[in-house]
Amino acid sequence: MSTEKKQEAPSTDLSKNQPSQSERFTNMVVKEFSTNAGGIKLTSLQRKLCQNYFIKLDQTLKDNEKKRLAKSKKYHNNLKFN
């Protein structure tokens, strides 16, 4: 008989371990306002609005990048990030 212990594969389900990107964004916004504005509490409606802003901005950036890359390489706009 083998005395080796079976090792379980690590869980790859990140949705249970980490908040979504929009939730992380909202938490960063709240943290930033808390340190700079002397404290802030968002209502559930404001929190949902903040998350929806993030989702819309993210999708808009992706769509614009697809449009930029769809152009001929000669006409790509070179974007500088600071």
Backbone hydrogen bonds, N-H to C=O, Kabsch-Sander energy under -0.5 kcal/mol:
donor,donor_aa,acceptor,acceptor_aa,energy
8,E,6,K,-0.5
14,L,12,T,-1.4
16,K,13,D,-0.7
18,Q,14,L,-2.7
24,R,20,S,-2.4
25,F,21,Q,-2.4
26,T,22,S,-2.4
27,N,23,E,-2.5
28,M,24,R,-2.1
29,V,25,F,-2.4
30,V,26,T,-2.6
31,K,27,N,-2.4
32,E,28,M,-2.6
33,F,29,V,-2.5
34,S,30,V,-2.3
35,T,31,K,-1.9
36,N,32,E,-1.7
37,A,33,F,-2.8
39,G,33,F,-0.8
47,R,43,T,-2.5
48,K,44,S,-2.2
49,L,45,L,-2.3
50,C,46,Q,-2.3
51,Q,47,R,-2.1
52,N,48,K,-2.4
53,Y,49,L,-2.3
54,F,50,C,-2.0
55,I,51,Q,-2.2
56,K,52,N,-2.5
57,L,53,Y,-2.8
58,D,54,F,-2.7
59,Q,55,I,-2.2
60,T,56,K,-2.4
61,L,57,L,-2.4
62,K,58,D,-2.0
63,D,59,Q,-2.5
64,N,60,T,-2.5
65,E,61,L,-2.0
66,K,62,K,-2.1
67,K,63,D,-2.1
68,R,64,N,-2.3
69,L,65,E,-2.5
70,A,66,K,-1.2
71,K,67,K,-0.7
71,K,68,R,-0.8
75,Y,72,S,-1.8
76,H,73,K,-1.1
78,N,76,H,-0.6
79,L,77,N,-0.7
81,F,79,L,-0.5
